[in-house]
Amino acid sequence: MIADGVAGRARGSGFGRGARVVTAGAVAMLLLTGCVAADANDADVPVWDGTTLVSVPGLPDAALEVMNQPQFASGRWSIAVEDLDTGEVLVDLDGEKLAEPGSFVKTYSAGAAWVKWGPDHTVMTPVKQSGEVTTGTLDGDLVLVGQGDLTMGGRTKDDGSVSFANLDHNDANPLPGATLTPEDPLAGLDELAAQVKASGITTVSGDVIIDDRLFQGTLAEQPITPIVINQNLLDVLVTPGEAGAPATAALTPAVGKWALDLQVETVPAGEEYKVEAPEVSASDPNTVVVTGTIAADADPVLRVFEFDDPSTFARTAFIEALERAGVTVGADPSAENPKSALPNWDAVEALPAVAELESLPLAEEITYVMKVSYNRGAQTLVCRLAVDAGKTDCNKDGMGVAQAIWAEAGLDTTGASLVDGSGLEGNYITPKNAVQIQSLMAERPDAERWRDTMPILGVDGSLADVQKDSPAAGKVFAKTGTLASADAFNGRLRLGTKTLGGVMVTESGRNLAFTIIVNQGFYEGMPGVFEANDDVGKVAAIIQQAY
């Protein structure tokens, strides 16, 4: 199953209640079908002809043509569109019916964190000293206490903003085209290590321990942990050689005991190829095996390995960072993280800190979560909310904390039924409820900053390649959502969900909130995920031009 896991700003656009912006030189434009953009259907209620939508009040005929394509014949569309300045409902197609939204759920989890703390909130990850320092030698342990920092300095650009690829490494295994960012994923650990050295510690006689007890959670059977280094992934970028020769690759970041066994052969240019997802070697649990083929003329292919034990990975990486900084550590860097040796939480909290790493501002963390649809990041925010409320069990308590935040902010939370913060299967919302979230956020003084965390149509994130040549490009700011799986019975791809929701500045300068959801579409194969993304984006672009 696939779950859709410095923001750009459109020139001349505005956002927020009372912020009306008219596009300079706006002219009436024709849609692809030849219909005038402003000609929206004026029927009183949606009209169906069997499985075909004949008319929907406020929705242009060109949008209906997209929605009535054969791949959606067995599916259901739900749409809500509202004017943010006047509250006028412009489109309501099953707007109060629950539908599965996929990763659009991140609007609820990331939004709750935004409402709770504001966009400038940061967290501090400390390194604690247990024991005394004598002539540079620490007679005790160093304890790095994870706080749920999503990037740990590994995605910070020179200007202090977050770095992201439009198709992120978190999605490298199921989706083609994922790329890496140029920043060093170990930069935060190097900064902490340098601070340890500057504090006067040159030798650690005890151990280095990662304290990952701040919260506990899981998502899709993977741990959600307060220590996150390189999103707890090892990257493998496979580059083809000459036809008939082996491909080349390396593990990134290169840390300690983990090794790569690359078994990828280069096939002639133009041939079909497939690079498999990494697996653990049957003979060595610290060796990652990548098999398959790659065409000689192919671009490098990225694959990722997910850690089951992120704290041990972080411990090894931190010990190596300390050694690079000139701090000698006597403990075995390849050993398992010895967290059972930690004293109780209060005792660790009371220890003096010899180093601290400040996270990116919440606005930048959420930009990363939203632009690339970072599943574990969204769930980590839910865990941080739970901790703030005095809880430690993310799965049990986190979503309830988020609900309380939204209820206090004025959201009718009964318009959503959520089981996690990332948007896996089992979450349901109404399009109207999603629009209400955008309406609430539009009333905030930081409304534009919230808007800019979302992917921008035709510009960046998961919408970078959607409707790039449309006049609506750069004017629609929206979170995507995708759930797709195999229909083994018929040998096709079942698109359980494709969602797009957020805000837009229309052709005439109106500020609209919208949500578009289609459930149950069918395609021949994986490219259908991208086709559906463009189809839903096209409906949004048509609405943007029509108003």
N, C-alpha and C positions, 0 to 999 in steps of 0.2 A: 504494500500500500504506500502511496505517496501522500504526504501531508505538507502542504505549502509552508516550510519552515522556511560631511558638510552638505545637508539637504539643499536641493536646488530651490530657487524661488522664481516663479514666473514673473517676467517683467510686466509691470503695470497692473498686477493683481492685488486684490485686497481681500480680507477675510474677517468676519466677526459681525455680530449684530450692529447695525447702524453704519457699517463700513461698505458703502455702495461704490463700486468702481465701474466706470464705463470704458470699454476698450476703445482706444483711439482709432478713429477711422472705421468703426464697425459698419459692415455692410451686410445686406441680406445675401445669404449664400444658398446654393443648391446642394441638396444631399445627393449621394451616389445614385439614388433611384430617380433623380430628377424632380422630386417633390420639393416645394419651397420649405425651408427649414422651420419656419414658424407655423406651418400648417399642421398642428397637432389634431388628432381625432377628437371630436367633441361629443361622442356618445356618452350617455349618462352612466353606463356601467360596462365593464368588459364584456365583449361578445365573442363567444366561441362557436366554431363550426366544426364539430367533431373534435379533433386534436389541434385544430388551427385557431389561433387568435385572430379574429377579424378586426377587432378594434379594442383599444384601451384608452379611456379618457386621458387626455394630456400627452399621450405617447405618439410620436410621429409614425407614419406608416413605414418609413424606412427602418425603424427599430423593429417593427413587427416582422419585416422580411427576414431580418437576422434571426429572430427568435423562432420563426416557423421553419427553419432549416430541418432537413430530415434527421440529422443527428440528435435533435431535441424532441422528436415526435413523441417519445415515451416519457419525456421529462416534464418538469413544472418550473415556470418562471414566477418569481416574486419580486416586485419592485415598489419602492417608496421614494418619492421625491418631494422635498419641502423647501420653500423659500425661507432662508434663515432670517431675513430682515422682517418679513411680514407674518411668518408662520403659515402662509397659504400652502395647502396640500395640492401639489401639481399632478402627481401620478400616484395611484394606489391600486396596485395589482396584488391582491392577497397580502397586503401590507401587515395585517395583523395575524397571519398564519405562521406558525413555527416552521422553520426550514433549517437544514444543516448548513452552517456557514464556513466550515473548514477554518483556515488560519485567520480569517477575519476576527475570530475570538480574541486575538491579540489586542484589538481595540479595547476590549473590556479589561484585560489584565494590565496591559501597559497604561491604559487610561486611568485605572484605579491608582496605580503608583504615581502618576502625574498629579492626579487630584489630591492625593495624600501628601506628597512631599514637594511638588513643584519642580520645574525643569532644571533648577540649579543645584538640586540636592546631590550630594556625593557620599560615598562610604569610604572608610579608612581601613586598609588591611595592615595590621601590625605584625611585627616580628618581636616576640617576647624573649626576654633573657631569664633563664632559670639557673641560678648560681652566681658566684662572684667572679670578677675578672681580676686576675693578677698578672702583671707584666704582659698584658695582651692575650692571656689564655683564659678562656671561659671554662670554669670548672663546673660544667652543667650543660644544659641543652639550649638550643634555639628552637622556638616554637612559632611557626608561621600560622596565624589564625585566620582562616578563610572567612570572608564577609559577603560573598556573593558578588564580587566585582566581576562583571561580565567579560571584560577584556584584559584586565590586569596589565595595562600598559602596552599590550601587544597590537593594538590597532589605533594608536594615537598618531595623527599626522602632525606635521610641524606647527600648524596653526591651532592645534589643540582640539580639532574636530575628529570624529571617528572615521576610519577608513573602512570602506566596504566594496565588495565586487557585486555587480548587479545580479549575478548568479553565484551565490556564496558556496564556500567549500562544504558547509553543512549538507548541501544538496548534491554533492558531487557524485555519489554512488548511483542514485536513481535517475538523475537528469544530466544530459550532455551539455557541455559548455561552461561548467563551473571553472572559476579562476581564483588565483591567490592574490592577496594584497601584498605590497612590497615591504610593509613594516615587519620588524623583528618580533615574532610572537613571544620571545623571552625577555623583551626589553624591561618589563616591570620587575621581573626577578633580578635582573642585573642592577636595577636601581636600588632595590632592597638590599642586595648584597653589598653594593658600594656604601650604603648607609651603615651597614653592620661594621664594615671595615673602618669607616670614619668614626664610629663610636669608640674605637680603641681595641676591638676584638680582632686578633690575627690568627687565633687558633681556637677551635671548639673541641674540648676533650670529651664531651658527652655526645649527644645525638642531635640530629635535625629532625623535627617532627612537624607534620602538617596536622593542625587541629581542624577537622572538618565536621565538628559537632554542632555548629550553629543551627542547622536545620537538617531534616532528612526528607527526601522525596524521591519519587521515580516518575518517569514518563516513557511510555512505550518500552518498559522493562529496562531502561537505562537510568543510572543514578542522576539525580539532580543534587548537586553538591555545592557547598559554599566556596570551594576552590576550583577555579576555572583557568586553565592554561591552554591557549590556542583552541578554545572551545572544547578542550579535552579530546582533541583529535590529533592523529599523526597524518600528515599530508604526504601523498605519493604522486608526484607529477611525472608521468610516463611519456618519454620522448622517443619517436621512432628513429630507427637507424636506416641503413640500406636494406632493400628487400632481401630477405633471407637471413639477416643478421639480428641479433638480440636487440631489443629496445634498451634504453637506459632510464634510470630513475634514482632518486634518493629520498630518504625520509626527512621531512621537515615538520617540526624542528628536530635536529639530530641530538638525541638525548640518550646518554648512558647505554644501558644494556639492550635497547631495542634495535633489532637488525632487520634488514629487508632481503627477502629471497624473491628476486624478480624473475618470473618465468613468462615473459611476454616476447613473442616473436614478431618481427617486422614482415608484413606481407606486401606484395607489389602495390604500387600506387593505384588508387581507384577501387581496390577490392574492399568488400565488407569486412569489418573487424569488430572485436568486442574485448574490452579490458574488464576483467571481473573485479568485483569488490574485494578488498583485502580480507584474508582470513588468517587465523593463528596457525602456525605450523604444528603438525601432529607430533613432532619430535621436540619442539622447543617453544614454550609459551611466550617467549620474548622475541620470536621471529615472526614477522609479518610476511605472508606469501601473497603475491599478486600474479595471476595467470591470465593468459589470453593472447590476442593478436592485435596489432595496430598497423594501419596502412602507412607506407613510406611517405606519402604526401599529407598525412593527417597532422592536425595541430596537436600539441601535447594534450594528454588526457589526464585529468585529475581524479584520483580516488582517495578515500579517507578511511582510516581505521579508528574506531571508537573504543575508548578505554573503559573497561569495567571497574577499574580501581584508579580513579583520577588522583587520589591523594598520594599514591606511590609514585606515579608519574611526576607529580609536582615536587615531591621530595627529592627525587633524583635530579630533576632540572634545577632545583634551588641549590642543592649541594654543588653542582657543577658551576652555577653562577657565583657562589661564594668562592670557589677555587679560582675562577677567572678574576675575581676582585682581589685576590691575594689572601684569602682566609682559608687556612688549612682545617679540614674536617677529618677527624679520626674515624668516624663511623663509616660503614660500608654503604656507598651511594646506591648500590643495586639492591639493597635489602628492602623488604616490604615496610611500608610506613608503620612505625611502632606506636600507633595512637593509644594502644592499651596502657602504655607507660605514662600517659598524661595524668596529671592530678585532676580534680574536679574542675568544672567550668569556672566557678568563682575564683578558685586559686590561680588559674591561668589568667583570668581577667586582672587580678591584682599584681601580676608580674610587671616589672618595668619594660617599656618598649624601647628597643634599640634601633628600630626602623619602622617607617610607615609609608604606605603607598596610597595616594588618593585616587579614587576612581575618576573616570570621565564624568562630567555632569549628567544627570539623569536624562536630559534632553538628547544627549549624544548616545547614551546607551539605548534609549528607546528608538532613536533613529536607526541604529543597527538592527534592533529587533524587528522593526516595522519594514524597513527597506528590503531586507533579505528574507524576512519571515523566519526568524531564528527561534525555533520551537523551545529548546532548552532555556534560552535566554528569557523568553516570556514566562516560563514556569518558574524560573529563578526569581523573577520579580514578584511572583505570587508568594514564593517562600519568604522573601524579604519582608513582604507585607505581614505575613503570619508572625514572623519574629518580632516585628514592631508591635504587634498586638499581644505579645507574650506567649506565642505558640511556637512549637518546633516541628510539628508534623505537617508538612506542606499538603500532602494528599488529603489529610483529614480536615484541616482547618483553613487552608489558604483561600479557597474560593469563597468560603463564608465571610472571611475578612474583606475580600474584594466586594462582595455583595453589600456589606454594611457601609462601605465607603461610598458606593454608587447610590445607595438608598438615601444616605444623608445629603448627597449632592442633588437629589431630586429625580433620579431615574426611577421609572416604574420597572423594578427588577423582575417582576413576574413575566415580562416580555422576553425573558431569556431563561434557558435551562442549561447550565454549564457544568462540566465535569472536570475541566482542566483549563489552564491559561493559554495553551498553545493552539488549540483548535483541532485536536484529533477527533476521531469518530465518537459520536455520542453527545455532542454539543448542539444546541438548537437556539435560534433567536428568531424574532420577527423583524422584518425589514424596518418597520415603524420604530421598534425599540432601538435599532442601530442608528437610525436617523436622530432619535432623541439624544443619544450620546453626543453626536456631532453638534446638535443644538446647544447642549449644556457646555460643551467645550468652547463653542463660539462666543459664549458670554464672558469668557475669562480674558483678562488682560494679556495673557500669553497665548492667545488663540492662534496667531500666525505661526508661532514656534511649534505648537502642536501640529498644525496643518503640515508644516514642512518636514515632519518626521515620516510622513507617509510617502510611498512611491508616487512619482509624478508621471502622468501619462506621456509616453514617448520620450521620457527624459532619463529616468534612473530606476534603480531597484527592480522589483519584479514587474514593473511596467515599462522598462527601458525600451523594449522593442515592440510595444503595443501602440498602434495608431501613431507611429512616428511622423508620418506625412499628413496627418489630419490637422485641420486648423484648431482642433481642441487640444493638441499636444501642448504641454506646459501649463494647462489651465485646469486640469483635473488632478486632484490629490486624493489618493484612495488606497486602502489596504485590500490586498487580494486574499483569496482563500481557495484552496484546492484540496479535494480528496479524490483519489483515483486508485483503482485496483483492477485486477484482471477478471474478465468474465470468461472463466475457463470453459464454461459450457459452450460458448459460441466463438471462442478464440478471438476476442476483441477487448478493447479497453472500456471499462465502465467509469465514466466520470461522475462520481457520486455528488460532487459539489464543485461549482465554480462561482465565486463571489467577488464582487467589487463594491466597495462602499467608502464614502468619505465626503468630500466637499468639492465644489467646482465654482469657478467664476465663468458665467455664461457669456455668449457672444454679445449680449446687450448689457453685460455688467452686473447681472443679478448674482447673488451669493446663494447657492443651493446646497443642501445636504441630500445625499442619495444613498440608496442601497439597492444593488441588483444581485439576485441569486438565481441560479439555475441548478436544479437537482436532477440527476439521472440523465446524462447524455451518453452517447456511445460513439466510439471511434475505432478505426482499424488498429491503431497502435499508439505508442507513447507520444508521437508528434501531436496527437489530439489534444494533449494538455496545453500546448502552446497555441493551437488553433482556437481552443475554447477561450483562452485568455484574451486573444484578439477579438473574438466574437463579443464577449461581454464588454471589452473595452470599446468596441464599435458602438454598442448600444449607449454607453455613457457619452461617447463623443457626439452621437446624434442628439441626445438630450441637451448637451452643452450648447450645440449650435442652434437648437430649436428655440431656446429661451434667451 
